[in-house]
Structures are given as structure tokens and as C-alpha cells.
Amino acid sequence: MPNGQEPLDQLDRQIAVALQVNGRASWRAVGRALGVPERTVTRRGQALLDAGLVKVSTYVDTTRVGKARPLIVVAHTEPGRSVEIGHELAKRPDASSVSVLEGTGDLVCMLLPADERARYQLLLHDLPSLEGLRDTSVATVLRYFRSGYDWVAEGLGADALAELQTLPRSDPERIDAVELDAEDRLLVDELARDGRSPVSSLAQAIGMSPSSVQRRLNRLFAEGAIHIRTEIRPHLLGLHVEVLVWMRVVPSEIDPVGRTLSAHPAVRFCAATTGTTQILIDCLCRDENELYEFVTGYLGAKPSSEVVNVGVVIAALRRGPLVVADPFT
């Protein structure tokens, strides 16, 4: 078991990546896909979860469910206050990610206010009332090309990936709204606490039969209302450089550029946004040399786009369900 600083060994990495592919896969299924005894996978995998190095939860697709407008907030803080304010923002129930950027003291957050009233409260009351916050700029997410739930690190072969991909899959082109009833929301709340909770435990928690719970889960996954999201601290996978890249793109090229970028293995988040830039990506690289090649070779070869800013993340305080109290342990 790593101490939080050292990368995972090969088997722990394979288990962690398997949970990225399917966070609800049983330890037996993970062991079968990896060709490792179930007992070994159970012991090693549960240790990763218990240590908080890997976190499995539920991602509600806010572009399909409810009236949320995902917001990218860049917050400028007083010197020395960025981490403190970042932790406050990371505690918010509508926080999806919170990053501290190198050199500027800026915070970049993705926040998911549930509706117009919550958005109003966030932008006009909650953020201005934070002591030490100087000012903010806000952009609305218009379209996800890749979100946190669908990025998978390298490390598994094609056969293992195919064997683990057993959850009902939704059509990524669907944009119609999905309505959740009261029982759906109870189920989502339980999965938010533990995305690996067995169907039998979910059924007992919400007072339904296991077969009814399974049918609801299958429907919610197939409709694209929810996704299982597994977060792993990148340095445990040998990825030591994380950057946010803002790009200016010709409007007619936003969709093809976004789709192309989202297919690159280094890109774990890619979205079209409002504001002075049109696309924001989150990129993970092994080191600065790999980042240089990505920016100059890959991004630089896109004639219809321009890299406006590259910000190195020096502390990731929240990534989906994974809230990091100390980013260096």
C-alpha cells in the first residue's frame, strides 16, 4: 500500500483503473478481468478505498437532470488565502472540482448550483461574502466533451476493459432532460455516499426490493442520468503535472475541436464554455517534457484554435467525490 506519496505498484494501479472503468464491478469480476485471485484483489482494492486513495461515487449528469447550470469560477484571492478559501469552496455540496493554480493565487472551481435561485445565491451572495476573495470571473458550461466520470488512465488491455464495461451505457449524443422521481433521488443519495454499495444494501436503505432497485439503476444508467465516477490522485498513477488550458476557438470549429481533444488520453476534462475563451481542458501528464510536447505538438497543430492560457495546478482540493484535506499526503 502506498503512503500517499509513492505511485501505486502495478497491481494496485490495475485495480484502481479497473474501478475507473466500472466502479461497481465486484471484486470477483475485477480479479477475473485482471487474471488475479479474488482474495488478493479484494484485499488490495479495499485497502485503496479505505485509505481514501480511490473514491467511488455517483456522478449526476447535470446537463440531463434538473435545472443546474455548471459554472467554471476563477476566483482571485488575497495573497496567502487561496488554499484556505479553496477548502471552504471544496466543502460546498455543489462543488465538483477545486484547484489552486501556480503563481497566481487563483482558484479554479466547477460548481453545480441546483437551479436559478441557487445560482443567484452563489454568485451574488455566497462568493462575495467570502473573506479574502478579491473578485471572480464566471463562465457557464455549454457542452461536456469529456467529464470526470469517463476518463480512464492507461494500464489495462483491451480484453480487460471490455470485460469490465458491463454497466448499461447511454447514448452520448442525447441531450433531452431526464426527470428523477422521489425514489430515484433516494437511490442517487445512497450511491453518492458509496458508489459500490451492493444492490441488497441499497434496497434495504430505501425500502425497496432488490429487483426494483436493479431495474431503476439500469434505467438511470441507460438514460444517462447518472454515472459511476471513480477518482484517484493522479500522482499515484505516475501523472505528476496537471494543467488547465483555456483555448480560443472559431465558433464553427468548437464541436469538432472539442471532440478531438476529448479523445486524447491526457485530457480528462473538456468542455465548451461561455466567456472570452470557448474551450477549457484539464490535462494530466507524467512530467513537464510530456506537457511541452502536448502543448506545442498536439495543441499547436490545431489551426482553428489558439491556446490563451496554461495554468499549472499546484493543489487539487476536490475532484468529484474526492475531497483532499492535504494534497501532499
Residue, then its C-alpha position, 0 to 999 in steps of 0.5 A: m500500500p502506498n503512503g500517499q506519496e509513492p505511485l501505486d505498484q502495478l497491481d494496485r494501479q490495475i485495480a484502481v483503473a479497473l474501478q475507473v472503468n466500472g466502479r461497481a464491478s465486484w471484486r470477483a469480476v475485477g480479479r477475473a478481468l485482471g487474471v488475479p485471485e479474488r482474495t488478493v484483489t479484494r484485499r488490495g482494492q479495499a485497502l485503496l478505498d479505505a485509505g481514501l486513495v480511490k473514491v467511488s461515487t455517483y456522478v449526476d449528469t447535470t446537463r440531463v437532470g434538473k435545472a443546474r447550470p455548471l459554472i467554471v469560477v476563477a476566483h482571485t484571492e488575497p495573497g496567502r488565502s487561496v488554499e484556505i478559501g479553496h477548502e471552504l469552496a471544496k466543502r460546498p455540496d455543489a462543488s465538483s472540482v477545486s484547484v489552486l493554480e501556480g503563481t497566481g493565487d487563483l482558484v479554479c472551481m466547477l460548481l453545480p448550483a441546483d437551479e436559478r435561485a441557487r445560482y443567484q445565491l452563489l454568485l451574488h451572495d455566497l462568493p462575495s461574502l467570502e473573506g479574502l476573495r478579491d473578485t471572480s470571473v464566471a463562465t457557464v458550461l455549454r457542452y461536456f466533451r469529456s467529464g470526470y466520470d469517463w476518463v480512464a488512465e492507461g494500464l489495462g488491455a483491451d480484453a480487460l476493459a471490455e470485460l469490465q464495461t458491463l454497466p448499461r451505457s447511454d447514448p452520448e449524443r442525447i441531450d433531452a432532460v431526464e426527470l428523477d422521481a422521489e425514489d430515484r433521488l433516494l437511490v442517487d443519495e445512497l450511491a453518492r455516499d458509496g458508489r459500490s454499495p451492493v444492490s441488497s444494501l441499497a434496497q434495504a436503505i430505501g425500502m425497496s426490493p432488490s429487483s426494483v432497485q436493479r431495474r431503476l439503476n439500469r434505467l438511470f444508467a441507460e438514460g444517462a442520468i447518472h454515472i459511476r465516477t471513480e477518482i484517484r490522485p493522479h500522482l499515484l498513477g505516475l501523472h505528476v503535472e496537471v494543467l488547465v488550458w483555456m483555448r480560443v476557438v472559431p465558433s464553427e470549429i468548437d464541436p469538432v475541436g472539442r471532440t478531438l481533444s476529448a479523445h486524447p488520453a491526457v485530457r480528462f476534462c473538456a468542455a465548451t464554455t461561455g466567456t472570452t475563451q470557448i474551450l477549457i481542458d484539464c490535462l494530466c501528464r507524467d512530467e513537464n517534457e510530456l506537457y511541452e510536447f502536448v502543448t506545442g505538438y498536439l495543441g499547436a497543430k490545431p489551426s482553428s484554435e489558439v491556446v490563451n492560457v496554461g495554468v499549472v495546478i499546484a493543489a487539487l482540493r476536490r475532484g468529484p467525490l474526492v475531497v483532499a484535506d492535504p494534497f501532499t499526503 
